[in-house]
């Protein structure tokens, strides 16, 4: 059980590292959350629990992906100077 919790935390933190827009981050977070929730639910041996875990994980991962998207991105001009723009 401790391994499952550690893997879940690691996958959710990696899902928030995407450098794309809010939709992409929501999809990545939802996918990772669904996979993690299904794996944890399947460990119980019950199919219903696996489906519930996948649904809850997808919802949580999608919301985390949306709300952790940065509002300003950093770009660099041809001289290497940073500038900020709206993502």
N, C-alpha and C positions, 0 to 999 in steps of 0.2 A: 504494500500500500504506500509506503514511503517513496518507493521508486516512481510510482504513478503520479504522486503529487509533485515530485521533483521534475519529472518529465513535463507535466502539465504547466508548471510555472515557467520552465525553460521555453516551451513552445509558444506560450502566450507572450513572453517577453520578446521572442524573435519575431512574432507576428506584428509587433508594433514598430519594427525597424525598417519597414518599407519606406522608400523615398518617393512614393507616388501620391496621387491625389486621394481624397477621402474615400471615393468609391473603391479604388484599388485596395486601400488599407482595410476597408470594411470586408471586402471579399476574402482577402488573405487571412484576416483575423477570424472571420466566420468559418472558413475552411479548416484552419488549425484548431479552432475551438470544437468544431463538429467531430473532427478526427480524434481529438483528445478525449472528448466526452464519450464517444462511442467506445473507445478503447477501455476507458475506466468502467463504463457501464457493462461492457462485455466480460470484464473480469469477475463480475458478480455471477455470471452464468445465466442471466435472464435476458431474453431478447427485448422485452419491454423496457428494461432498465437501460439497455444499450441505446435504444431509440430516444428515450427521454434524455439520456446523457448527451447524445449528439445534438438534440434540439436546444437544450440549455447551453451547451458549449458553443454552438453556432451563434446564438443570440448574444451571449456574453462576449465572444470574440469579435463579432461584428461591431458591437457598441464600443468596445475598447479601441478597435481600429479607427472608428470615426472620431472619437473624442481625443485621441492622442495625435492626430494629424497636426503638424505644425502649420501655422497660419502664414508664416513668412519663410521663403526659401532663399538660399544663398547661391548666387551665380558668380562667375569670374569672367572678367573681360579679357581681351587678348593680351593685356599687360600683366595679368595676374591679380588685379585689384578686385576685391570682393564687392558685390552689390546685392541688395535685397529686392525681392519681388514677391508679389502675392501668388501663392501656390494655387 
